Amino acid sequence: MAAAGAFLLLTAGVSGVASTAAAQPIAASPAALVGAAAVSDAAPPAEPYRPYLGYSPEKNWMNDPNGLVYYEGVYHLFYQYNPFGTTWGNMSWGHATSTDLVHWSEQPLAIPQDADADIFSGSIVVDHDNTSGFGTAENPPLVAIYTLAYKTGKQAQALAYSTDAGATWTKYSGNPVLDRDSNNFRDPHVFWYDGGSAENSYWVVATVEATEHRVLLYRSDNLIDWSYLSDFGPANATAGIWECPDLFPLAVDGDPANTKWVMVVNLNPGAVSGGSGGQYFVGDFDGTTFTSESTQPTDGGGSGDLFAGFDDGTYSGWTVANEPGNWKNGPFGDQPAAGAIDGQQAIVGQVGPGLINGYNDGDWPIGSISSPDFTLTKDYVNFLVGGGKHPHVDGGQLGNEPPGGSELLFDGFEYPGTESIVDHGWSVAGDFVAASNPSTSNGDYSIGAKRLNTWEGGPKGDDNIGTLTSGLFTIDKPFVSMLVGGGKRDASSGQVLQAELLIDGTVVDSASGENDGAMNWKSWDVSAYQGKQAQIRVNDQATGGWGHLTLDEVVLADSPALVRSSETTVNLVVDGQVARSTTGNDSETLDWAAWDVSDLIGKSAHISVVDNNRNGWGHILADQFMFSDEAAAPRIESYDWLDWGRDFYAGVTYDNAPDGKRIMIGWMNNWEYANDIPTGQWRSAMALPRELSLKTIDGRPKLVSEVTPQVDGLSKPFAAVTVPAGAVAEGETALPVDGVGAVYRVDAVLKPGTASSFGLALRTSSDGAQSTPLTYDTASGSLSLDRRTSGDVSFNPTFSSVETAPVALDGDGRLRLEVYVDNASVQAFAQGGSTTITDQVFPDPSSTGISLVSTRGSAEIESLTITPLYGGMYDPQPVLAVPGAPTSVAATSAEPGVATVTWAAPEDDGGSPVTSYVVRSAAADARAAGSVCEVAAGECRVTGLAPGSAASFTVAARNLVGEGASSAPVDVRIAAAVGSPTTPPSTDQPSVPANDSRGGLAATGLSVGFAGALAALLLSAGAATFWVRKRARRSRVTS
């Protein structure tokens, strides 16, 4: 944190004008909070993915933002926090504070879990009138309302309060204050409802019944006693549980006379890009009931010639292959299902009375159902799909077979009776005991009755530590394959959990599980070691959740084993190969999918619905197969989303931010892979804070998100790169951004020209292997962020993805982008923030390239600037000051009426490059009048002086903060014409050529006169307030 009163750079990158903004003091009241327990200002070298732009705790796990409140000049950010580890658990409230939403100080743990309950999400209000009685009229309390998640499973709402500006908290002795005897009643967000009079104004809390997809509203006069008002939902996206609601008013298009209410509902899974995300509804709230104007219908949506609807009670010629011997003839039964099956959640979006439902006997049975062959005659196959999200694996197998002709090692651990692995040449060490190895428990998809399982191999379960090492065997085939399951550990965990191939005692290859009980094939190419003696070692040095490994069926073979595709899919099969494939979204919500088969017209094909998964969400739903000339639009894309990326969840707002602003912060992670991201001693970060507004788009009010203007203060405009307007060549064109680094903002206005797609490739590597393209497709009118080759995508199979959002070009056919790139994230704001995409990425630190991309034609640049950014908590901007006085100042005169003033740069530039020098007549006022020259270089030629007169000059340097002290005056006698009498000094203003060839203003591209004047004003104004214009929006900056 910068000291109070320090000047900080606060303007965006500029190519034409260097503007200067008022400094913002970073330390603010209450100082005891703002400066306490601050995180280190330098990112440790071992943490390449530490965010510079958003908040992250110094260590341990963080998820949902909680308790967003502004109090006495300080923004408070509370959040879900595990004080004891880097994965979810031990839920308590962490705490951070900031005066500007950019520079955060981590505070001590705020509200800890206790022996009876964890502390789940909630909110905080300033109880100005002390309605709760927890404070006084003179010292009103901050009151937190949060969910008590009891160890018994029940969830209820509770209070805590603070009377020292949020530094310490006391749990209310009468907790809980709101209890429905429910296991999924949580996430209270409270606000003061102003009904226009005292009797019609009260506290309102929005909570959720998560699995019922309902937001419940209650009212209170004192925050303690609550009465039911109404509920809202289910509506729109219901594929996952509803969480973290928010409810607030916003003026439409800035018109207070046209105010709407916004209901935010986060859900997990079932968001538009997969996993967790946030949706919103626009409507009205009358103090009792929220009425949505943006709820979409759940039926219809598809069109085309119906091929199969399953509405006549039969499968109509489809071939069913259920699991032999399954007592319910699962997974698909003998006839279509009428809806949900026993034990299944309600199915949403079903069309007609019948559908394919693979939930007969739950998730356990596996099988398939295939259509008769047909000829593709139309461009699209449309259908409804739901159920589990388990994609098809190209090149995989539906079975679990080892490679043909393979040689089984260690007898597959199928040793007779009680014989142990030690009886067959293995050694055990650490916690493992011979009698427990091999095991007959756990390890789904093992072959035979026995396998190695380090959970069962010792007395401590996941906390067993040790090794299991085989005897020697000869590598006589080019591949080793094995079934591996259980946990995995990344390097940052400091733990090892893997099966290892040893040659001469050295590890030459390894394999681990996927934090999954299902075993699958892993293979090593050992062709370089053929003929050598080798060993297999199971090395378990891991503790905690998934701290075990399973191993079975180790084989030598001439080819690697095919990975088992544990899919729940709808597949189009052409010429015996899967040509198209779609999976569900881990929900019982059916939604439209469309295959573009225009390249397959005339081909014979059939549809195969596959359920090859026995675990969670191990079933598939399908219905209403149609052939059409148009693609069916997924219903989910018609809903309103806070963000179209994978990593913006639990977004909630400050109810009392200054100037009535509505500011949202979201958790930058996704529950599909949140516990696995490869970050180090900490896990998870917050996205950049966003200022919300409602604007009329396509005839109805929609949320628009803009990064809060305080983030502009992180800019390094002196290092900005501006790309000239012009055509973008087809292909990929690298930009000259060597000095920009990995953390920057891109401001771009692009046009498609003749290109079919165009955009930017971010965080590219020099060899082209890593890249995160952000591109616009003209045919579909959509913007996509592709992180499949962004860097490390191996830590979780669901991470590699492409996020796509519908985006219309503006009236001039332009795509306007504002993109924030950080060490491990890309946050893209399109068309002024009407659409956003937020994704985490994990590239190598050296992958800092940026390229222009244009496909099948040439796109156009209207404007493009890349501005490096300082960090908010790490890599912070220096404390900037005005520069020192120039050195080695001298003045000479060799021509009549002309003086030449020279100087060298100041010893101290104030932390910001010098932008210009001002030469003044020493007799004039040192701050304003008397300027005779303003140049960028170290020399000024002053004309119009009286020959033979005495002159005196000073020189001052300017940077983006302002003007520094002037040098001491230097005197010079102006040369007189030969034979001319001495003349009195001229009263005319000395002059300098407007375009000085030795480094004048034109050479800098900067309007330094404007910058200097504003800098002088700021220096003299002290704590004044100014408006700084940036990209057509006003940013208020107060010092």
N, C-alpha and C positions, 0 to 999 in steps of 0.2 A: 504494500500500500504506500502510495506517495504521501508525503507529509502535507499537512494543511497549508493551503496557500500556494503550493507548488503549481507551476504552469505546465499543463499537459496538452499535447497536440490533440486537436479536436476537430480537424477538418478532413473531408474526403480528398482522395487523390484528384489533382487537377492538372490539366495540360495547358490551360490558357491563363488561369488566374490563381495566384497564390493568396488564399484568404487566411485570416488569422481569427481565432475564436477565443472567447474569454476562457480563462482557466477555471477548472472545477476543483475545488479543494476536496481531497479524497477523505480525509478524516472528518467526521461529523458527529454531532451529538446523537445518541449518547456514546461518547468515546470509549467507555468501558467495554461496550459490545463490539464496536466496529473494528478495533485493533486487536482484539483478543484472539489468541490461538490461531493466528494466521498461518496459512499453508506456505511452504517455502516458495520463494519467488523464482527459483530456477528448477526447471524440469530435470529430474535425475536422468542421466544418460541411459539407464536401463529401462526407461519408460517412454519408448518412442511413440506410444499411442496416447499419451496424456493430452487431453484437450487444452488448447490455449484460449479458446473463445468462450466456452461454457463452463459452468461449475462442475467440479468433481471433488469428492472427499479425498483427503490425503491418503487414506487407506480404507480398506473394507468395502462392503457391499452397500449400494444405494439403489432405491427405486422411486416410487411415486413422490412427486412434490406434494407437500402438505402445508397447511397453515400459512399461506401467502398473505402477509399483512405488512402495511406501511405504517410506521409509527415513529414520530419525532425525528423525521428526516432519514430514517433507515428502512430499507427494504429487508424484510425477514423471509428467509426461505427455510422452512422445515422440510424434512423428507424422511421416507422410510429408510431405516438404517440398521445394519447388522454390526454391532460393535465388536464382534468376535470373529469375523471371517469374510471371505470374498464371494460367498454365495448366499442366496436368500435364507433367512432364518433369524431368530432372536429379535423379532421386529420391535424397534424402538424409534423414537424421533430424533434424527440428527438435526443440526441447526447451522445456518450460515447467514451472514449479514453483509449488506452492501449499501453504499450511498448512491450508486449509479447503475445498478443491475449488471455491471461488467466486472468490477474488481470486488471479489468476494473474500470474506474472512471466515474461516471455519471456527465455530464456537463449540463449547463443551456439549456433551450429550444433553438433550433437553428433557425428554420424557422417556424413561427407560421401561422396558418390560419388567414384570415381576413374576413371582412364582405361580400366579394364577392365570395370567393372561399376557398376550403380546399386545403391542400398541399398533393398530392398523391406521389407515389413512383418515384424514379429517381436515379441519379448517380452524382459523383463528379470527376473532373479531375484537375490535376495540370497544369495550362496553362503556361508552362515553358517559352515560347517565347512571352508571353503576346499578343497572337493573338487577344484576345477579347478587349484589351485596358482597362481592368478593373484594372490593376495594373501597374507595371513598370518592366523594364528589371531586375532591381536589386531586386525587390520584386514582383515576379510573383503571380498572384491571384490563389486561389482555386475557381473553377467555378462549381456550381451545376446546373444541368438541371433536372427539375421535372415537374410533371403534375399539372396544375391548374385545379381543379375540381370545376367548377363554380356552384353556387347555381341554375342556370338555367338548369343544366344538361350537358352542353357542357364541353368537356375536350380538353385542348391544352397544349403545352409545353412552359415552362418559365425558366428564369435564375435567379440565385442569386450568389453573389460573396463575397469572404472574402479576405482581405489583412492582417489579423492578425492570420494566421495559423488555421483558422476555429473557432476562438472564437466568432466572430460576423459576421453577414451576412446582405448584402444589396440586396434587390430585384431590378432587372433591370427595369428601368423606361419604357423600350420599350416592356415589356411583353404583350402578348405571342410572342415567336419567331418562333413557328411552330404550325399552326392551320389548321386543315382539316374540321372544322365545323362539328365535330363528337362528339357523346356522349360516345364513347368507345375507344378513341384514347389516349393511356397512357403508362406509365412506361418506360421512355427513359433511355437507357444505352449507354453512349458515350465513345469512345476510340479513340486513335490516330492510324491511319492506315499508316504504313511505306511502301510506294510503291517503295522504292529504290532510289528515287530522290526527290528533293524539290517539283517539280511540280506534282509529283504523290503521294504525302503524304498529308493527310488531316484528319480532324475529321470525324468520322462516328458515327451515332446514330442508335441504334436498338430500335424500338417502336412496339406497337401492335395495331391492330384493333381487340379488344378482342373478340367480338361476331362473327367476320368473320374468326377467326383462321388464321390470317395473321401477320407475322412480317414484318414491313416496315423499309427499310434502307434509310437514307439520309446522305448527306455529307455537310461539311462546312469548310471554311478556317478560320473562326473567332468565331465560336460557336454561332453566332447571325443570320447569313443568311444561310438558308438551302435549298438544292436542292435534289429532289428525285433520288434515285439510283435504287431500285428494291424492290420486296417483296418475301416472302417465306411462303408457306402454302396455304391451309390446308394440313396437313400431320400427319400420325400416330394418336395419341390420340386427338380427337376433341370433346369429350363428354361434356366438359365444356368450359368456356371462357379461352382464352389465356392471360397470364399476365407475367410481370417481365422477359423480354428476356435478354439474355447475348450472346456475340459472342467473341470468343478468340481462338488463336492458341495454339497448344500443340505438342511437338515432340512425335512421336510414338516410344515406347520402348526406350525413351531417345535419339533418333537419330535426330539431328537437320536437317539432310538432308531429313528426312521423316516427315514433319510437316503437320498436318491436322488442320482444324478449327472445333470448337465445337459450335453449336447453342443450347443454353438452352432455353426451353420454359416451364414455369409453367402454370398449368391449374387448374380450379376449377369450378364444380366438375369433376369427370371422371378419377381420378388417379387410379393406379393399385390396391391399397388397399382401395379405396373409398374416396370420398371427394376430398380435394385439394392435389396436389403433383407436382413433377417436372419431365419432360422428357428432353431428349437431342438428338441431331442429330450430326453425324460426317460427314464431307465433306470438301469442298474447298470454299475459298472466294478469289476472284480476285480483290477486291477493289470495286466491283460493285454488284456482285451477289453471294449469297451463294447457293451452289449446294450440296444437301444431298446425301450421299451414304448409308444411313441407313433407308430410308423411306420404309415402308412395304405396301403390297397391301391391299386394303379394301374389297376385295371380296373373295369368296371361303373359304376354311379352314375346312369345315365339310365333313364327309364321313359316309356312311352307307346306309341302305335301307330306302328310303323316305316313311314316313307314311303320312305326310300332308305338302304340299308346298303352297296351296292356290293360285295357279297360273292359275286356269281355270275359275276364276271369280265367284266361289261359295265357300261356306264353306264345301262342300262335306260331308254332313251327320253330321257335328258338330251341337250341339244344342245351340242356342243363346238365352240368357235371358237378353234383354235390359231393361232399366228402363221404367216401364209403363208410357205412356203419354208423354215421352220426344219427343219434336217436331222434333228432328233429328234422332229419334230412336237410341239414343246413349246408351252406349258408343261405341258399335261395329257395328252398322248399319246392313243392310240386306246382305251385301256381303263384301269380303275382300277389303281393301283399296289398291290403286295403289301406294301409297307413302304417303307423308305428306298431311294432311287435312288443310283446310283453317285456318290460324292463327297459324299453327304449324311450328316449325323450320324444316329445311331439314333433312330427314332421311339418315343416313350414314350406309353403310354396308348391305343394303338390297340385298337379292339374289332372282332373279325372279321377275315377274311383280306384285305379290300380297302378302299381309301379314295381320295379325291381328293387328288392330290399334284401341285402345280404346279412340281416341281423337275426335270422333264425338260429336259435341257440347262442345268441350273443355274438361276441367277436371271435370266438374260438374256431369254428369250422372254416375251412378254406375250400374254394371251388371256383367255377366259372360258368358263364352262360353266354352262348354265341348265337348270333342271328344267322338266318340263311344268307347265301351269297346274293349280291345285287350288283348292278352296274351303276357307277357314278355318272350321273347326267347333269347335275347342277353344281354350282360353285361352292355351296356350303352344306355341311351336315350340322344341324342344330339339335340340341337335346338338353334336358335338365339333368344335373348331377349334384350329388351331395355325399355325405358320409366322410370317411377317413381321408386324411391327406398323406398318402404314401405313393409318391410318383413311380412310374415305370422306370426301370434301370436299363438303359440301352446296353445290349451285349450281356445281359444277365440271364438267369434261369429262374423258372418258377419252382423247380425242384431244389434239392440240396445235395446234388451228387458231386463227388470228387472227380477230377479229370479222368478220362478213360485211360486204362493201362497204368494207373498210378501204383506206387509201392507204399504200402501202409507202414509207418514207423510206430514202434512202441505198442504194437498190437491194438492200437486205438484205445489203450488203457482198459481194455476188456479183460483184465486179469482174473483168473478163477478165484472164487471164494473170497477170502480175506487178504489175499496177497496184495502188498502195497507196491508203489512205484520203487521203493528202496529195494524190494526183492528183485527188481528188474533193471538194476543198474543206475537208478536215479539217486541223488543225494538231496536231503532237505536241510535247511538252515533257518535260524531265527525262530519265529513263533510256530513254524509248521512242524507237524508230527507225521510220522510215517503212516500210522494207523488210519489217518483221515484222508489219505491220498492214494488212489483217486477217490472222487466223491460220486455219489449217485443222485445229488440234488442240484436243482437249478441249472441254468444254461439251456434256454430254449433253443431248439433246432440242433441239439447235439445228436450224434449218431451213436446208437447203442445205449447201454445202461450207465456207462461210467465216463467221467471226464475229470480234468483238473479244475478245481474251483478254490481260489485262495480265501474265499469267505469261509468255506467249510473246512479248509485245510489246517486250521489252527483254532485256538479257543476264543479269539477276539473278534471274529467276523471281519468287518471292514477295517478294523484296526490291526489285523495281523500284519506283521512285517517280516520279510525274509525272502528266501529264494528256493526254487525247485529246479534242479539241474540234472539233465539227462546224462547218460553215458555217451561215449563217442559213437558216431555213425559216419559212413562214407557218403559223400555227395556224389551220386552217379547219374543224376538227371539234372536238367537245367533249371527246374523250378521246385520250390518248397511251398506247399499250400497247407493251410490249417484253418479250422473253425476257431474264431476268437470272439469273445463277448466280455461284458462287464464294463468297467470304468476306463477312463483315460485321464492323463494329466499333461498339461502343457508345461513348457520349460519354466514359465514364470511362477509356477506353483512351488518349485523347489522339491517336488516329489517325483518319483519314478514309478511307473506302472506299465509294464510291457512284457511281451514275449520277445526273447532275443535269440539271434543266431550268433553263436560263438565259434570262432576259428582261432586256434592257438590262444584261447582265453580272452580274445578281443571281440567286442561286439561289432559285427559288420552289418547287421540289419535288425529291425525291430518292428513290432506291430502291437497295437493296443485295441481295446474295445471302443465303443461309441457311447458310453454311459447308457447302455441298453442291455437288458437281460437276454435279448435275442443274439445268438451267435451267428456270425457270417464268415464267409471265406475271405482270408487275407493271403496274399502270395508274395514270395520273394524271388527275384531273378538271381539265381546262384550259378549261372553259367560260368562266371569267372572263377568259381571255386571248385569246379568239378574235379573229382579225384582226391579232394582234401577231406580230412577228418573234421567233424563239426559236432557241436552240442546245441541243444535247445535249453534255454534258461528262462523260467518264469520269474521275473524280478518285480516283487511287490514291496515298494518302499512308501506306499501311500496309506493314509488314514482318512477317516471321515467318509462322507457319502460317496458311493461308487468307488470305494477304495479296495476293490477286488478285481480279479481277472479270471475268466474261464477260458480253457483251451481243450481242444479235442481234434481227433482225426488228422494228425500231421502226416502228410504224404509227400513223396518225391514223384515228379511227373515230367513229361515232355512239354506240357503246356500249363499255364496257370489255371486254377479253378475259376469257374464262372461265378460271379457274385450272385447270391440269391436275391431276386427282386421281390421284396416283401410288399408288393403293391396292392393298392385298392384303386382300380382304374377302369376307365372306359377307353377301349383301344379300337382304332381302325386298322384292320389287317389287310394288306395288299401284297400279293405274291409271297405269302407266307411270312411277311415281316410287318412289325408294328410301324405304320406310317404316320399315325397321329395318336396322341395319348392325352388324357385329361384325368386328373384326380379330384377328390373332394377337398373340403376346407375344414376338416375336423368339426363338422357340425351336421345337424339334421335338417339344415336349410337347403332346399333345392334351388339352384340358380341356373340360368342359361349359359351354355357353352357353345362355341361355334368353331368348327374346323373349316379352314379354307382349303378346299380340295380341287381348286381350279386347274392345278397342274396334273390331276389324276383323272380328269374327265375321260370316260370310255373304259376305265379299268374296272375289273371285277374285284369286289371287296366284301368283307363281312365285319360286323361289330362284335367284339369280345369284351364282356364285362367280367373283370377279374377281381376276386377277393383272395389274396394270398398272404394275409396278415392275421395273426392270432392275438395281437396285443391291443393296446388302447386305440380306439377308433379303427379297429380292424374290420371294417365293413364298408360297403359301397351302396349308394342309392342311384338309380337312373330311371329316366322316363321320357316320353314324348320325343322320340327320334323322328326328325323331319329332314327332307331334302328341300333346299331353298336357293333362290337367287340372291338372298340377302342374309348377312350374318345376324343372328339374334344378339341383342344387346343384353349383357348381364344386368339383372336388376340392381345388383350392388353398386354399379357405376352410376345409377341414377340418384343415389343417396348423397347427402352432403357430408364431406369429410374434412376434418381439421387439417389433415396432411395425407398425401398419397404415397408416401414412402413407408418403409418398414419400421422406422425408428422414431416415432413420435407418439407417446402414449401417456395416459393419465394427465392430459393437459387440463390445468385449472388456472383460475385468474385471481389477481388482486382485486378485492372489492373496493378498496379505498386508496388507489394510487393517485398521485397528485394530478390536478387539473381534470379530474374525471376520466382519465385514461383507463382503458380496459387492457391490462397486460397479462399475457398468458405465458406460463412456463410448462414445458412437457419433459417427460423422461425420455432420453434418447437411447432407447433400447427396445427389444422385442422379446416377449416371453418365450418365443420358440427357441431362442438361443442365448438368452440373457446370461445364464449362469456359466456360459462357455467362452465368452469373448476373451481374447488373449491379451488382457491389459496389464496384469501384474498384481501389485499389492492392493490395488483398488479395482473396483468393477462398477461401471456405469457412470454416465454424465448427464447433465441437463442440456437440452437444446437451448439455442439463443432465445432470449426473451422476445416476445412478439406483441406488438400493439395491434389490437383488433378493431375493426370497424365493419359496418354493414353498408354494402353498396348494391345498387340495383344492377344486376347482371342477367342478361337474357330474360328480362321482364320480371325478375323477382329478387328479393334481398338475399345476398350471400355474404358470408364472412370473408374479409380480406385481411391478410396478415402481413405486417411489415416489421422488420427488425427494429427494435427500439432505437431512437436516434443516438442514445448514449454510446452505442457500439461504434458509431463513426469516430469516436475519440481514439480508437485503436489504430486508425489509419496511419500509414507512412507515405504521405503524398509525394515526398521528395524522391521516393524510390519506385513510383508508379510507372507502369509500362503502358503506353497508348499505341494501339495498332491502327494504322491509317485506314480510312474508309476505302472500300473497293471490293473487287471480286475475290471469292475464295475458290481456289483451284480444286478440281475434283480430286478426291483422295484425302490424305491427312497431311497437314502442313504444320510443322513444329514452329512455335513462337519463341522469340529470343527473351526468355524469362529466367536466365541463369541466376540473377540476383534476387528473385522474388521469394524463393523458399517454398515451404510446404503450407503456410498459413496466409491466406489472402482472400480478397473479395474480387469477383469478376462482375463488372457492369457492362452488359452487352445489349446492343440492338442489332438484330440480324434479320435478313429477309431470305426467302427460299431461292429466289432467282429461278434457275432451271433445275435445281437439285431436287431429288425425291426425298432426301433427308439431309439434315445439316445440324451443326452444333459444335460442341467442344469436347475434347478428350482431356480429362483432368488427372493429375497425379500419375503421369505416364513415366515409365522407366526408359532408360537410354536404349535398351535392346527391344523395346516394344512389347515385352511380355506382360507388363502391368499397365493397366489403363482403366479409367472409369469414365466411359462416354456419357455425355448428357446431350441427347439428340432429339430433334423434332422430325416427325414423319408427316409429310404433307398429305399423303393419301388418307390416313386415319385421323389427322388433326390431333396428334397426341405427342406429348413430351415424355421421354423415357430416360431413366437413369439405370445404367447397366453396371453392376458390380461383380459380374462373374469372373473377370480377370483383374479385379481391383488390388489383389495382394493375397493375404492369407484368407482363404475361404474354407479351409479344411477342418476347422474346429467343430463345425456342426453341419450336418448335411442339408439343413434348411436355409443356410445363410446365403449361398450363391443364388442370385436372383436378378430379375429385371423389373423395375417399378415403372408403370405407365399411367399417365394421367391425361384426360382429355383437356386440350388447351386450344382455344381459338386464337388465330392471329388477329391483331388489332385492325382497325379500319383502314390502315395504310399497309396492311399485309406484313406487319412486323412482329417478331418475337422479341419481347423485352425480358431480359434475365438479370437477376441480382443473385449471385451465387457466393456463399461463404464456404471456403474450403479450409479444413482444420487438419491436424495430424491424423485424425481417425474418423473424419466425417465430411459429408457434403450436404449442405443445406441450400436448396435451390428455391428461389421465389420467382415465379413467372407472371408476366402481365401485371406488374404492380402488386403482387402478392395475392392475386385471386386464386392461384394454384401454387401449392408448395409440395416439394418432395424432400424428405429428410432420410438419409441413409448413413449408417456407419460403414466405413471401409478401413482396411488394415494393410496399407501398402508398405513397402520398404521405405525407410526414411529418405533414401536417395532418389525415390521416384517422385520427382518434383516438376516434371515437364508438363507443358500445356500445348495442345494442338488444336487447330481448326479442322473440322471434319465436314466434308461435302460428298454426297453419294449420287452417282448417275446425273451429274450436272454441276453447275457452278452456283454456289450461294453468294450472298452479298453481306458485307459488313457496313452498317451505317455508323456505328460507334462501338468501340471495344477498349476498355481500360482495365488493367489488372493491378490492384493496389495491395501491396504487402500489409499485413496487420501485426501489431503487437499482440501479446497475450494479455488476458484479463487477470489471470492468477499466476501464470508462468510466462517466462520471457516478457516481462512487463516493459512498457515503454519507459525510457529514462525520464527523470525529472528534467524538464526542459527549461532553459532560461535564455535571456537575450545574450548575444555574443559579447565578448570583451572588446576593448578598443583595438583598432588596427595598429600594427607595429611598423617601425622604420618609415614613418611618414616624412616626406621631403617635398619641397616645392622649388622649382627653378623657372627662370624666364630667359629665353634666348631670342625671342621674337618680340618686336614692339607690340604692346597690348595683349600679350599672351602669357599665361602661366601654365606650367605642367606640374600636376600634383601626383606623386607616386606613393605607394604603401605596400606593406605585406599583410597577409592574413592575421587575424588576432590569434593569440595563443590558445584561447578558449572559445569554441563556437557555440557554447551553451547547450550542446547535445543535439543541435539541429544544423544542417549545412547552411552556410552563409548564402543568402540569395542575392544580395546587392550591397553596394557601398554608397553612402551619401557624403558628398563633399560640400562643405558650407563655408561661406565667408565668416570668419571668426567674429566679426563685428555684429553679425546678425543673431537673432534668437537661436539658441542651440537646438530647439525642438521643431520649429516650424519654418519661419522665414529664413531667407538667406541661402537656401539650397541652390547650388550652382551646377551640380552634376550628380547623376544617379546611374551607376554602372555596375556591371557584374565583375569586372576585372580590376586590377590593381593600378590603374592609371586614368587620369582625367585631364583633358586639355581644356582650359578655361579661357575664353576669348572675351573681347569687349572691355578689357581693362584699360585704365588710363596709362599710357606710356610714361615711365619714370616714376609712377606712384608706388607707395608701399602697400602690400596686400598681406593678408593673414588668412590661413585656411585650417579647418579641422576635418577629420574623416571619421565617420561612424559606420559600423557594420549592422546589417539587418539579417534576421532569419525568420522562420515562420512563427516565432513567438513575438518578435518585435525588434525594436532598434536598441542597440547597446550604447554604452558610453562613448563619447567622442574622444578622439586623440587630443593631446596637447596641441595648441596652435603652432603652426610653423609659419615663419615670416619670409617674404621674398620681395625684392625690389623689381618692379616690372621694367623690362628693357625699354629704352627710349630709342626713337629713330635717330640715326646719326645726324648730328648738327641741330637737333630739335631742342628747344628750351623745355625745361621741366614744366609739366602741366598739372593742374590740381586733379585730384582723383575724380573719376567719373561718378555721377550719381545714378547712371543707368545700371540695370541689373546685369551682372556678368552672364554670359551665355555659354552653352555647350551644344555642339551639333546634335540634332534629335536622334540620329542613328549613328552613334559613335562607332567607328570601325574597329576600335580597339577593345570592344567588349561592352557595348552599351546594352540598353534594355532589350532591343530587338533580338539579341543573341540568346536571351534567357527564355523567351517564350512566356515570361511572367509579367503581369501588371503589378510591378513591385510598388509603384506609387500608392496604389490602393491598399496593398498589404501593409505597407509601412504606416500609412495614415491610420488604418484600423488598429495596428499594433500599438501605435502611440496612444490612441484613444483608450485601448484596453489597459495599458500600463497606468494611465492616469485615472481610469474610472474605478479601479479596485473591484468592489463586489457588485458591479452593475449586471444587468441581465440583457443579453443580446439575442437576436434571431439570426441564424445562419442558414442561408438557402442552399439546399443540396438536392439535386435530382428532383426538382419540382415538389419538394415537400419541406416544411419548416421544422427545424430542430431547435428546441429551446435549450439554451445552455446557461446555467447560472453559476457564478463563482461566489 
